[in-house]
């Protein structure tokens, strides 16, 4: 369940009372984990996998109610900010209320929410508080660069740092100092946002842990091309002398796309990382361990071999494979951080060397039931082929919901699904597939809230290699209330009891 998908009256899920209520729901349902999507500040395409910083948090998730309680905002101001944005949007106003509540309008938050956050910052006394000063000093190793990067970016009206003045782009010390002095209020604003993001998330995580729920966090393997990470640390990446990537990340043609996936992220200079003892990666994982109890690392196979697409190619069809850091990286991480809990996202076509790497790390891999039913009894994603050291999913953020997925299967594959499950009708396939996942030998089972409620294509989170309609789905408040809440919690709780989870 993504944080942005939680109900909230201001149009996007956040660290509000609804998040605490969701934790209560998980507890009622006998659950032990809440898996979320990356929490970083989103950029182009609103994707949590394309963030302005691998260390920072998304300001959209800050609960405005705290600022109302502090007296820095009023509820009327918060409601009016959104109403003002929407009043000229005839298409939005014509939508039924359920539809309005069922998706995130990122443009509204870019304008309305940021205007409210700036207002709260100007009225606050946060910078005089000891806790704030302590936070800024503790997080200095990434916060100073991130806040300055965002302040300059705003000054350039959102342009990529590659379009900034050469001295700023290349981090000339004199130019950076001048910019920091000139934009001191804006730099302070971004530090203020990160303070409240961490403050509120830490409180929510502590509550979840108190209720017996651990957080599974998700981190992208790569960082965004336009990010504080690439601007502040270009030596970490394969760039030319003009700070342009020589190659970019993606994956070859596969199940999701006939022309492959062109992500566009810069690739790591693994030789440089090795020369530092993987210092940046250790800092990154250490930061994640402050935020999460378990870490799922996306696209794990790239640590064995990564797909190198020449910069400027329009598709991912003509890339090639290059060797990654392999087990050396994880030896360094384990030594520095006492063997953190990590899930390896090892989906896709795996070579023997990738399988060996996952086995060497000892990390559990992933099994996705929606990949299992292609009339092939040797399919690794069928539960009778699992081993215990794995995490089984009905689907992930990149998959359709179970209901949507089943409707697109070939007839023979639909027949195989029903034969495997021993059912005659697919009316409650979402629950049948959850039962199958829960009954498997996998140590951990994760299901999506969309599948708990049997929602269709309208509830899909992301369609890979597309832009415009992703990362928007929200759970309607009615699903967290009354009989719907009670029945679904009892179902999940019964699965835990029956299958000993």
The 8 nearest C-alpha neighbors of each residue, nearest first, counted from 0:
[[1, 35, 448, 447, 34, 2, 4, 33],
 [0, 2, 35, 4, 36, 3, 5, 34],
 [3, 1, 4, 12, 5, 13, 0, 35],
 [2, 4, 12, 11, 1, 5, 13, 473],
 [5, 3, 473, 1, 12, 2, 474, 472],
 [4, 6, 12, 3, 2, 474, 473, 7],
 [5, 7, 12, 476, 474, 475, 17, 4],
 [8, 6, 12, 9, 10, 11, 5, 17],
 [7, 9, 10, 6, 11, 100, 12, 78],
 [10, 8, 7, 11, 78, 81, 77, 12],
 [9, 11, 8, 7, 103, 100, 12, 104],
 [12, 10, 3, 103, 7, 9, 13, 4],
 [13, 11, 3, 5, 4, 2, 7, 6],
 [12, 14, 60, 15, 62, 61, 2, 3],
 [15, 13, 62, 18, 60, 61, 199, 200],
 [14, 16, 62, 17, 13, 18, 19, 64],
 [15, 17, 19, 18, 20, 14, 7, 21],
 [18, 16, 20, 15, 19, 21, 6, 7],
 [19, 17, 21, 20, 16, 15, 14, 22],
 [20, 18, 22, 16, 21, 17, 23, 203],
 [19, 21, 17, 23, 18, 22, 16, 24],
 [20, 22, 24, 18, 23, 19, 17, 25],
 [21, 23, 19, 25, 24, 20, 207, 26],
 [24, 22, 20, 26, 21, 25, 27, 19],
 [23, 25, 21, 27, 22, 26, 28, 20],
 [26, 24, 28, 22, 30, 27, 23, 21],
 [25, 27, 23, 29, 28, 24, 30, 22],
 [28, 26, 24, 25, 29, 23, 488, 492],
 [27, 29, 488, 492, 25, 26, 491, 30],
 [30, 28, 492, 26, 27, 25, 495, 31],
 [29, 31, 25, 28, 26, 32, 212, 492],
 [30, 32, 212, 211, 213, 29, 33, 26],
 [33, 31, 213, 212, 214, 30, 34, 215],
 [32, 34, 214, 215, 213, 35, 212, 31],
 [35, 33, 215, 214, 216, 32, 0, 36],
 [36, 34, 1, 0, 216, 215, 33, 217],
 [35, 37, 217, 1, 38, 216, 47, 34],
 [38, 36, 217, 47, 218, 39, 216, 35],
 [37, 39, 56, 57, 36, 47, 40, 55],
 [38, 40, 56, 57, 50, 55, 37, 41],
 [41, 39, 57, 50, 56, 51, 55, 58],
 [42, 40, 50, 45, 47, 46, 39, 49],
 [41, 43, 45, 50, 49, 51, 44, 40],
 [42, 44, 45, 41, 46, 49, 50, 225],
 [43, 45, 46, 466, 42, 467, 41, 49],
 [46, 44, 41, 42, 43, 47, 470, 105],
 [45, 47, 48, 49, 44, 41, 470, 42],
 [48, 46, 49, 37, 41, 50, 39, 45],
 [47, 49, 46, 219, 50, 37, 222, 223],
 [50, 48, 223, 46, 47, 41, 42, 222],
 [49, 51, 41, 52, 40, 39, 223, 42],
 [50, 52, 226, 40, 227, 42, 41, 223],
 [53, 51, 50, 55, 54, 227, 226, 228],
 [52, 54, 55, 39, 222, 50, 228, 51],
 [55, 53, 52, 56, 141, 286, 283, 39],
 [56, 54, 52, 39, 53, 40, 193, 57],
 [57, 55, 39, 40, 38, 196, 58, 193],
 [56, 40, 58, 39, 59, 60, 38, 41],
 [59, 57, 60, 61, 192, 56, 196, 40],
 [60, 58, 57, 61, 13, 108, 112, 11],
 [61, 59, 13, 58, 57, 14, 62, 12],
 [62, 60, 58, 196, 59, 13, 14, 63],
 [61, 63, 15, 14, 64, 13, 65, 60],
 [64, 62, 66, 65, 61, 67, 77, 72],
 [63, 65, 67, 66, 62, 68, 15, 74],
 [66, 64, 68, 67, 63, 69, 62, 61],
 [65, 67, 69, 71, 63, 68, 64, 72],
 [66, 68, 72, 64, 70, 73, 65, 69],
 [67, 69, 65, 66, 70, 64, 71, 72],
 [68, 70, 66, 67, 71, 65, 72, 123],
 [71, 69, 67, 68, 72, 66, 73, 122],
 [70, 72, 119, 66, 122, 69, 67, 123],
 [73, 71, 67, 70, 66, 119, 76, 74],
 [72, 74, 76, 67, 75, 77, 70, 71],
 [73, 75, 77, 76, 78, 67, 72, 64],
 [74, 76, 78, 73, 77, 79, 72, 80],
 [77, 75, 79, 73, 74, 78, 80, 72],
 [78, 76, 74, 80, 75, 79, 73, 115],
 [77, 79, 75, 80, 76, 81, 82, 74],
 [78, 80, 82, 76, 81, 77, 83, 75],
 [81, 79, 111, 83, 77, 78, 82, 76],
 [82, 80, 84, 83, 79, 78, 111, 85],
 [83, 81, 79, 85, 84, 80, 86, 78],
 [82, 84, 80, 81, 86, 85, 79, 87],
 [83, 85, 81, 82, 86, 80, 107, 111],
 [84, 86, 82, 88, 87, 83, 81, 91],
 [85, 87, 83, 88, 82, 84, 89, 92],
 [86, 88, 85, 89, 84, 83, 92, 91],
 [89, 87, 85, 91, 86, 90, 92, 84],
 [90, 88, 92, 91, 87, 93, 86, 85],
 [91, 89, 93, 92, 88, 94, 87, 85],
 [92, 90, 93, 94, 88, 89, 85, 99],
 [91, 93, 89, 94, 90, 88, 85, 86],
 [92, 94, 90, 91, 89, 95, 88, 96],
 [93, 95, 91, 92, 98, 96, 99, 90],
 [96, 94, 98, 97, 99, 93, 92, 91],
 [95, 97, 99, 98, 100, 94, 101, 92],
 [98, 96, 100, 99, 95, 101, 475, 94],
 [97, 99, 101, 100, 96, 95, 94, 102],
 [100, 98, 96, 101, 97, 102, 94, 95],
 [99, 101, 97, 98, 102, 96, 475, 10],
 [100, 102, 473, 98, 99, 475, 472, 97],
 [101, 103, 472, 471, 473, 100, 99, 104],
 [102, 104, 471, 11, 105, 10, 472, 473],
 [105, 103, 107, 106, 102, 108, 10, 471],
 [106, 104, 108, 107, 103, 109, 45, 471],
 [105, 107, 109, 108, 104, 110, 111, 103],
 [108, 106, 105, 110, 109, 104, 111, 84],
 [109, 107, 112, 105, 111, 110, 106, 113],
 [108, 110, 106, 107, 113, 105, 111, 112],
 [109, 111, 108, 107, 113, 112, 114, 106],
 [112, 110, 108, 114, 80, 81, 107, 113],
 [113, 111, 108, 115, 114, 110, 109, 116],
 [112, 114, 116, 115, 111, 110, 109, 117],
 [113, 115, 117, 111, 112, 116, 110, 118],
 [116, 114, 118, 112, 113, 117, 119, 111],
 [115, 117, 113, 119, 118, 114, 112, 120],
 [118, 116, 120, 114, 115, 119, 113, 121],
 [117, 119, 115, 121, 116, 120, 114, 122],
 [118, 120, 71, 116, 122, 117, 121, 123],
 [121, 119, 117, 123, 118, 122, 116, 188],
 [122, 120, 118, 119, 123, 117, 71, 124],
 [123, 121, 119, 120, 71, 118, 124, 72],
 [124, 122, 120, 125, 121, 119, 71, 126],
 [123, 125, 126, 127, 122, 128, 120, 121],
 [126, 124, 128, 127, 123, 131, 191, 120],
 [125, 127, 128, 124, 131, 132, 191, 123],
 [128, 126, 125, 124, 129, 131, 132, 130],
 [127, 129, 131, 125, 130, 126, 132, 124],
 [128, 130, 132, 131, 133, 127, 126, 134],
 [131, 129, 133, 128, 132, 134, 125, 135],
 [130, 132, 134, 133, 128, 129, 126, 135],
 [133, 131, 129, 135, 134, 130, 136, 128],
 [132, 134, 130, 136, 131, 135, 137, 129],
 [135, 133, 131, 137, 132, 136, 138, 130],
 [136, 134, 132, 138, 137, 133, 139, 131],
 [135, 137, 139, 133, 134, 138, 132, 140],
 [138, 136, 134, 135, 139, 133, 140, 132],
 [139, 137, 135, 140, 136, 142, 134, 141],
 [138, 140, 142, 136, 141, 143, 137, 135],
 [139, 141, 138, 142, 143, 137, 144, 136],
 [140, 142, 139, 144, 143, 138, 145, 54],
 [143, 141, 139, 145, 144, 138, 146, 140],
 [144, 142, 146, 139, 145, 141, 147, 140],
 [143, 145, 147, 142, 146, 141, 148, 231],
 [144, 146, 148, 142, 227, 147, 143, 149],
 [147, 145, 186, 189, 149, 143, 148, 144],
 [146, 148, 150, 144, 149, 186, 145, 151],
 [147, 149, 145, 151, 146, 150, 227, 144],
 [150, 148, 152, 146, 147, 151, 153, 145],
 [149, 151, 147, 153, 152, 185, 148, 186],
 [152, 150, 154, 148, 153, 149, 147, 155],
 [153, 151, 149, 157, 155, 154, 150, 148],
 [154, 152, 156, 150, 155, 157, 151, 149],
 [153, 155, 151, 152, 156, 150, 157, 182],
 [154, 156, 152, 153, 157, 158, 151, 163],
 [157, 155, 153, 154, 158, 152, 151, 159],
 [156, 158, 152, 153, 155, 159, 154, 151],
 [159, 157, 155, 156, 152, 160, 162, 163],
 [160, 158, 161, 162, 225, 157, 152, 163],
 [159, 161, 163, 162, 168, 158, 225, 152],
 [160, 162, 159, 163, 168, 242, 225, 158],
 [163, 161, 160, 159, 158, 164, 168, 165],
 [164, 162, 160, 161, 168, 165, 167, 159],
 [163, 165, 167, 166, 168, 162, 161, 160],
 [166, 164, 168, 167, 169, 163, 162, 161],
 [167, 165, 171, 169, 168, 164, 170, 174],
 [168, 166, 170, 169, 164, 165, 174, 171],
 [167, 169, 165, 166, 170, 163, 160, 161],
 [168, 170, 166, 167, 171, 165, 230, 242],
 [171, 169, 167, 168, 166, 172, 175, 174],
 [170, 172, 166, 174, 173, 169, 167, 175],
 [173, 171, 175, 174, 170, 176, 166, 167],
 [172, 174, 176, 175, 171, 177, 170, 166],
 [175, 173, 177, 171, 176, 172, 167, 178],
 [176, 174, 178, 172, 177, 173, 179, 171],
 [175, 177, 179, 173, 178, 174, 172, 180],
 [178, 176, 174, 180, 175, 179, 181, 173],
 [177, 179, 181, 175, 176, 180, 182, 174],
 [180, 178, 176, 182, 177, 183, 181, 175],
 [181, 179, 183, 177, 178, 182, 176, 175],
 [180, 182, 178, 179, 183, 177, 184, 176],
 [183, 181, 179, 185, 180, 184, 178, 186],
 [182, 184, 186, 180, 185, 179, 181, 187],
 [185, 183, 187, 186, 182, 188, 181, 180],
 [184, 186, 188, 187, 182, 150, 183, 189],
 [187, 185, 146, 183, 188, 189, 184, 147],
 [186, 188, 184, 190, 185, 189, 191, 183],
 [187, 189, 185, 191, 186, 190, 184, 192],
 [190, 188, 192, 146, 191, 186, 187, 193],
 [189, 191, 187, 193, 192, 188, 146, 194],
 [192, 190, 188, 194, 189, 193, 187, 195],
 [193, 191, 189, 195, 190, 194, 58, 196],
 [192, 194, 196, 190, 195, 191, 197, 56],
 [193, 195, 191, 197, 192, 196, 198, 190],
 [196, 194, 198, 192, 197, 193, 199, 191],
 [195, 197, 193, 199, 194, 198, 61, 200],
 [198, 196, 200, 194, 195, 199, 201, 193],
 [197, 199, 195, 201, 196, 200, 194, 202],
 [198, 200, 202, 196, 201, 197, 195, 203],
 [199, 201, 203, 197, 202, 198, 196, 204],
 [202, 200, 204, 198, 203, 199, 197, 205],
 [201, 203, 205, 199, 200, 204, 206, 198],
 [204, 202, 200, 206, 205, 201, 207, 199],
 [205, 203, 207, 201, 206, 202, 200, 208],
 [206, 204, 208, 202, 207, 203, 209, 201],
 [205, 207, 209, 203, 204, 208, 210, 202],
 [208, 206, 212, 204, 210, 209, 205, 22],
 [207, 209, 212, 211, 205, 210, 206, 213],
 [208, 210, 206, 207, 211, 205, 212, 204],
 [209, 211, 207, 208, 212, 206, 26, 23],
 [212, 210, 208, 209, 31, 207, 213, 26],
 [213, 211, 31, 208, 207, 32, 210, 33],
 [214, 212, 32, 208, 292, 31, 33, 215],
 [213, 215, 33, 292, 291, 32, 34, 216],
 [216, 214, 34, 293, 294, 291, 33, 292],
 [217, 215, 294, 291, 35, 295, 214, 34],
 [216, 218, 295, 37, 36, 294, 296, 35],
 [219, 217, 296, 37, 297, 295, 220, 216],
 [220, 218, 297, 221, 48, 296, 217, 222],
 [219, 221, 297, 298, 296, 218, 222, 299],
 [222, 220, 219, 264, 223, 265, 266, 248],
 [221, 223, 264, 53, 224, 49, 50, 220],
 [224, 222, 49, 264, 225, 226, 50, 51],
 [223, 225, 264, 265, 226, 222, 229, 263],
 [226, 224, 223, 159, 51, 160, 229, 227],
 [227, 225, 51, 228, 229, 223, 52, 224],
 [226, 228, 230, 145, 52, 229, 231, 148],
 [229, 227, 226, 231, 230, 232, 52, 53],
 [228, 230, 233, 232, 226, 227, 231, 224],
 [231, 229, 227, 228, 232, 233, 226, 160],
 [230, 232, 228, 229, 227, 233, 144, 170],
 [231, 233, 229, 234, 230, 228, 235, 236],
 [234, 232, 229, 235, 236, 230, 231, 238],
 [233, 235, 232, 236, 271, 268, 237, 238],
 [236, 234, 233, 268, 232, 267, 271, 272],
 [237, 235, 267, 268, 234, 266, 233, 238],
 [236, 238, 268, 266, 244, 267, 245, 265],
 [239, 237, 244, 242, 243, 245, 236, 240],
 [238, 240, 242, 241, 243, 245, 244, 237],
 [239, 241, 242, 238, 243, 244, 245, 237],
 [240, 242, 239, 243, 238, 161, 244, 169],
 [243, 241, 238, 239, 240, 244, 233, 161],
 [242, 244, 238, 239, 241, 245, 240, 161],
 [245, 243, 238, 246, 265, 237, 239, 310],
 [246, 244, 310, 238, 237, 239, 243, 309],
 [245, 247, 309, 310, 308, 244, 307, 266],
 [248, 246, 265, 263, 308, 264, 266, 310],
 [249, 247, 264, 263, 262, 307, 266, 306],
 [250, 248, 261, 262, 260, 306, 315, 263],
 [249, 251, 260, 259, 306, 315, 252, 261],
 [250, 252, 259, 315, 316, 253, 260, 249],
 [259, 251, 253, 257, 258, 256, 316, 250],
 [254, 252, 255, 256, 259, 257, 251, 347],
 [253, 255, 256, 252, 257, 347, 259, 370],
 [254, 256, 253, 463, 257, 259, 252, 464],
 [257, 255, 259, 258, 253, 252, 254, 260],
 [256, 258, 252, 259, 253, 255, 254, 251],
 [259, 257, 252, 256, 316, 315, 314, 260],
 [252, 258, 260, 251, 315, 256, 250, 257],
 [259, 261, 249, 250, 315, 464, 262, 251],
 [262, 260, 249, 315, 263, 314, 259, 248],
 [263, 261, 249, 248, 264, 260, 247, 464],
 [262, 264, 247, 248, 261, 265, 249, 224],
 [265, 263, 248, 224, 247, 223, 262, 222],
 [266, 264, 247, 224, 244, 248, 236, 263],
 [267, 265, 236, 247, 237, 248, 264, 246],
 [268, 266, 236, 269, 237, 235, 265, 272],
 [267, 269, 236, 237, 235, 271, 270, 272],
 [268, 270, 272, 271, 267, 273, 324, 323],
 [271, 269, 273, 272, 268, 274, 324, 267],
 [270, 272, 274, 269, 273, 268, 235, 275],
 [273, 271, 277, 269, 275, 274, 270, 276],
 [272, 274, 276, 270, 277, 271, 275, 269],
 [273, 275, 271, 272, 276, 270, 277, 269],
 [276, 274, 277, 272, 273, 278, 271, 279],
 [275, 277, 273, 278, 274, 272, 331, 328],
 [278, 276, 272, 275, 273, 280, 279, 281],
 [277, 279, 281, 276, 280, 275, 282, 272],
 [280, 278, 282, 281, 277, 283, 272, 275],
 [281, 279, 283, 282, 277, 278, 284, 332],
 [280, 282, 278, 284, 283, 279, 332, 285],
 [283, 281, 285, 279, 280, 284, 286, 278],
 [282, 284, 280, 286, 281, 285, 279, 287],
 [283, 285, 287, 281, 286, 282, 280, 288],
 [286, 284, 282, 288, 287, 283, 281, 289],
 [287, 285, 283, 289, 284, 288, 282, 290],
 [286, 288, 284, 290, 289, 285, 291, 283],
 [287, 289, 285, 291, 290, 286, 284, 292],
 [290, 288, 286, 287, 291, 285, 292, 201],
 [289, 291, 287, 288, 286, 292, 201, 216],
 [292, 290, 288, 214, 216, 293, 287, 289],
 [291, 293, 214, 213, 215, 288, 294, 290],
 [294, 292, 215, 340, 291, 341, 216, 214],
 [295, 293, 341, 216, 215, 217, 342, 296],
 [294, 296, 342, 217, 341, 216, 343, 218],
 [297, 295, 218, 343, 344, 299, 217, 294],
 [296, 298, 219, 344, 220, 299, 218, 295],
 [299, 297, 300, 344, 301, 220, 345, 296],
 [300, 298, 344, 301, 345, 297, 343, 302],
 [299, 301, 302, 303, 298, 353, 345, 304],
 [302, 300, 305, 304, 303, 299, 298, 323],
 [301, 303, 323, 300, 325, 324, 304, 299],
 [304, 302, 323, 325, 301, 300, 353, 322],
 [303, 305, 322, 301, 323, 321, 302, 320],
 [306, 304, 301, 321, 320, 323, 307, 322],
 [305, 307, 320, 319, 250, 248, 249, 318],
 [306, 308, 318, 319, 246, 248, 320, 247],
 [309, 307, 318, 247, 246, 315, 248, 310],
 [310, 308, 246, 312, 311, 247, 307, 245],
 [311, 309, 246, 245, 312, 247, 308, 244],
 [310, 312, 309, 313, 246, 308, 247, 314],
 [311, 313, 314, 310, 309, 308, 315, 317],
 [314, 312, 311, 315, 261, 316, 310, 309],
 [315, 313, 312, 316, 261, 258, 259, 260],
 [314, 316, 259, 261, 260, 317, 251, 318],
 [317, 315, 258, 314, 251, 318, 259, 252],
 [318, 316, 315, 308, 319, 314, 309, 312],
 [319, 317, 308, 307, 316, 315, 306, 309],
 [318, 320, 307, 306, 308, 321, 317, 305],
 [321, 319, 306, 305, 307, 304, 322, 318],
 [320, 322, 304, 305, 306, 323, 307, 319],
 [323, 321, 304, 303, 305, 320, 324, 302],
 [322, 324, 302, 303, 304, 325, 305, 301],
 [325, 323, 302, 328, 327, 269, 303, 326],
 [326, 324, 303, 302, 327, 323, 328, 356],
 [325, 327, 329, 328, 330, 356, 324, 360],
 [328, 326, 330, 329, 325, 324, 331, 273],
 [329, 327, 331, 326, 330, 324, 332, 325],
 [328, 330, 332, 331, 326, 327, 333, 360],
 [329, 331, 327, 333, 332, 328, 334, 326],
 [330, 332, 334, 329, 328, 333, 335, 327],
 [333, 331, 329, 335, 334, 330, 281, 336],
 [334, 332, 338, 337, 330, 336, 331, 335],
 [333, 335, 331, 332, 337, 336, 330, 338],
 [336, 334, 332, 333, 337, 331, 281, 338],
 [337, 335, 333, 332, 338, 334, 339, 285],
 [338, 336, 333, 334, 339, 335, 332, 340],
 [337, 339, 333, 336, 340, 334, 332, 335],
 [340, 338, 337, 341, 336, 333, 293, 288],
 [339, 341, 293, 294, 338, 342, 292, 362],
 [342, 340, 294, 295, 293, 362, 339, 343],
 [341, 343, 295, 363, 362, 294, 364, 296],
 [344, 342, 364, 345, 299, 296, 362, 295],
 [345, 343, 297, 299, 298, 346, 365, 296],
 [344, 346, 299, 343, 364, 300, 365, 298],
 [347, 345, 344, 365, 348, 349, 298, 366],
 [346, 348, 349, 345, 253, 254, 300, 298],
 [347, 349, 350, 346, 253, 345, 300, 254],
 [350, 348, 353, 347, 351, 354, 346, 345],
 [349, 351, 353, 352, 354, 348, 355, 300],
 [350, 352, 354, 353, 355, 349, 356, 348],
 [351, 353, 355, 350, 354, 356, 303, 349],
 [354, 352, 356, 350, 355, 351, 303, 300],
 [353, 355, 351, 357, 352, 356, 358, 350],
 [354, 356, 352, 358, 353, 357, 359, 351],
 [357, 355, 359, 353, 358, 354, 352, 360],
 [358, 356, 360, 354, 359, 355, 362, 353],
 [357, 359, 355, 361, 356, 360, 354, 362],
 [360, 358, 356, 361, 357, 355, 326, 362],
 [361, 359, 357, 362, 358, 356, 329, 326],
 [360, 362, 358, 359, 357, 363, 388, 356],
 [363, 361, 360, 342, 341, 343, 357, 364],
 [364, 362, 389, 388, 342, 343, 390, 361],
 [363, 365, 389, 343, 345, 344, 342, 390],
 [366, 364, 390, 389, 344, 391, 345, 367],
 [365, 367, 391, 380, 392, 390, 368, 389],
 [368, 366, 392, 369, 370, 394, 393, 391],
 [369, 367, 393, 371, 370, 380, 392, 366],
 [368, 370, 371, 367, 394, 393, 372, 401],
 [371, 369, 368, 367, 372, 380, 373, 366],
 [372, 370, 380, 381, 368, 369, 378, 373],
 [373, 371, 374, 370, 412, 416, 415, 369],
 [372, 374, 375, 412, 371, 370, 378, 415],
 [375, 373, 372, 412, 415, 376, 411, 371],
 [376, 374, 373, 377, 378, 372, 371, 381],
 [375, 377, 378, 374, 381, 373, 372, 379],
 [378, 376, 375, 379, 384, 381, 380, 374],
 [377, 379, 380, 376, 375, 381, 371, 384],
 [380, 378, 381, 384, 377, 385, 371, 382],
 [379, 381, 371, 378, 366, 368, 367, 370],
 [380, 382, 371, 379, 383, 384, 378, 368],
 [383, 381, 384, 385, 439, 380, 436, 440],
 [382, 384, 381, 385, 439, 380, 440, 379],
 [383, 385, 382, 379, 381, 386, 380, 378],
 [386, 384, 382, 383, 387, 441, 440, 379],
 [385, 387, 388, 441, 389, 440, 384, 442],
 [388, 386, 441, 440, 442, 389, 385, 390],
 [387, 389, 363, 386, 442, 441, 364, 390],
 [390, 388, 363, 364, 441, 387, 365, 442],
 [389, 391, 443, 365, 444, 441, 366, 364],
 [390, 392, 366, 444, 367, 365, 441, 436],
 [393, 391, 367, 445, 394, 446, 366, 444],
 [392, 394, 368, 446, 367, 369, 433, 432],
 [395, 393, 392, 398, 367, 369, 368, 400],
 [394, 396, 398, 397, 392, 393, 447, 367],
 [395, 397, 460, 398, 461, 394, 459, 399],
 [398, 396, 461, 395, 462, 463, 399, 460],
 [399, 397, 395, 396, 394, 400, 461, 462],
 [398, 400, 459, 404, 403, 401, 456, 397],
 [399, 401, 403, 402, 404, 459, 455, 450],
 [402, 400, 404, 403, 429, 405, 450, 399],
 [401, 403, 455, 400, 405, 404, 453, 454],
 [402, 404, 456, 455, 400, 406, 401, 405],
 [405, 403, 401, 399, 406, 407, 402, 400],
 [406, 404, 408, 407, 402, 403, 401, 413],
 [405, 407, 403, 404, 408, 402, 413, 409],
 [408, 406, 405, 404, 409, 403, 410, 413],
 [409, 407, 405, 406, 413, 412, 410, 404],
 [408, 410, 412, 411, 413, 407, 406, 414],
 [409, 411, 413, 412, 414, 408, 415, 407],
 [412, 410, 414, 413, 409, 415, 374, 408],
 [413, 411, 415, 414, 409, 410, 373, 374],
 [414, 412, 410, 416, 415, 411, 408, 409],
 [413, 415, 411, 412, 417, 416, 418, 410],
 [414, 416, 412, 418, 413, 417, 419, 374],
 [417, 415, 413, 419, 414, 418, 420, 372],
 [418, 416, 422, 420, 414, 415, 419, 421],
 [417, 419, 415, 421, 420, 416, 414, 422],
 [420, 418, 416, 417, 421, 415, 422, 414],
 [419, 421, 417, 418, 422, 416, 431, 435],
 [420, 422, 418, 419, 417, 423, 416, 424],
 [423, 421, 417, 420, 424, 418, 425, 419],
 [422, 424, 417, 425, 421, 418, 420, 414],
 [423, 425, 426, 422, 417, 427, 428, 421],
 [424, 426, 428, 427, 423, 417, 422, 429],
 [427, 425, 424, 428, 429, 402, 423, 430],
 [428, 426, 429, 425, 430, 431, 453, 424],
 [427, 429, 425, 431, 430, 426, 432, 402],
 [430, 428, 432, 450, 453, 427, 431, 401],
 [429, 431, 433, 428, 432, 427, 434, 451],
 [432, 430, 428, 434, 433, 429, 435, 427],
 [431, 433, 435, 434, 429, 430, 428, 436],
 [432, 434, 430, 436, 435, 431, 437, 429],
 [435, 433, 437, 431, 432, 436, 438, 430],
 [434, 436, 432, 438, 433, 437, 431, 439],
 [435, 437, 433, 439, 434, 438, 391, 432],
 [436, 438, 434, 435, 439, 444, 433, 498],
 [439, 437, 435, 436, 498, 434, 440, 494],
 [438, 440, 436, 441, 437, 382, 435, 385],
 [439, 441, 387, 442, 386, 438, 385, 382],
 [442, 440, 387, 389, 443, 439, 390, 391],
 [441, 443, 387, 388, 389, 440, 390, 444],
 [444, 442, 390, 441, 391, 445, 389, 500],
 [443, 445, 391, 390, 437, 392, 436, 446],
 [446, 444, 392, 391, 443, 447, 390, 393],
 [447, 445, 393, 392, 448, 444, 450, 433],
 [448, 446, 449, 450, 0, 451, 445, 394],
 [447, 449, 451, 450, 0, 452, 446, 474],
 [448, 450, 454, 447, 452, 451, 453, 400],
 [451, 449, 453, 452, 448, 447, 429, 401],
 [450, 452, 448, 449, 453, 447, 430, 429],
 [453, 451, 450, 449, 454, 448, 487, 429],
 [454, 452, 450, 429, 451, 449, 402, 455],
 [453, 455, 449, 452, 458, 450, 402, 400],
 [454, 456, 403, 402, 457, 458, 400, 453],
 [457, 455, 403, 458, 459, 400, 399, 454],
 [456, 458, 455, 459, 454, 472, 403, 460],
 [459, 457, 456, 472, 455, 454, 460, 449],
 [458, 460, 399, 456, 457, 461, 400, 472],
 [461, 459, 470, 396, 469, 472, 458, 471],
 [462, 460, 469, 397, 396, 459, 470, 463],
 [461, 463, 397, 465, 464, 469, 398, 460],
 [464, 462, 465, 461, 397, 255, 260, 256],
 [463, 465, 260, 462, 466, 256, 261, 255],
 [466, 464, 463, 462, 467, 469, 468, 461],
 [467, 465, 468, 44, 469, 464, 462, 463],
 [466, 468, 469, 44, 465, 45, 470, 471],
 [467, 469, 466, 471, 470, 461, 465, 462],
 [468, 470, 461, 471, 460, 467, 466, 462],
 [471, 469, 460, 461, 472, 46, 45, 468],
 [472, 470, 103, 102, 469, 473, 460, 468],
 [471, 473, 102, 458, 4, 460, 101, 470],
 [474, 472, 4, 101, 102, 5, 475, 471],
 [473, 475, 4, 5, 6, 101, 476, 472],
 [474, 476, 477, 101, 478, 6, 473, 100],
 [477, 475, 478, 479, 6, 474, 480, 7],
 [478, 476, 480, 479, 475, 483, 481, 484],
 [479, 477, 476, 483, 480, 484, 475, 474],
 [478, 480, 484, 477, 476, 483, 481, 21],
 [479, 481, 484, 477, 478, 483, 482, 476],
 [482, 480, 484, 483, 485, 479, 477, 478],
 [481, 483, 485, 484, 486, 480, 487, 478],
 [484, 482, 486, 478, 485, 481, 487, 480],
 [483, 485, 479, 480, 487, 482, 481, 478],
 [484, 486, 482, 488, 483, 487, 489, 481],
 [487, 485, 489, 483, 488, 484, 482, 490],
 [486, 488, 490, 489, 484, 485, 483, 491],
 [487, 489, 28, 491, 485, 490, 486, 492],
 [490, 488, 492, 486, 487, 491, 493, 28],
 [489, 491, 487, 493, 488, 492, 486, 494],
 [492, 490, 494, 488, 28, 493, 489, 487],
 [491, 493, 28, 29, 489, 495, 494, 490],
 [492, 494, 496, 490, 495, 491, 497, 489],
 [495, 493, 491, 497, 492, 496, 498, 490],
 [496, 494, 500, 492, 493, 498, 499, 497],
 [495, 497, 493, 499, 494, 498, 492, 500],
 [498, 496, 494, 495, 499, 493, 500, 438],
 [497, 499, 495, 438, 496, 500, 494, 437],
 [500, 498, 496, 495, 497, 494, 438, 437],
 [499, 495, 498, 496, 494, 437, 497, 443]]
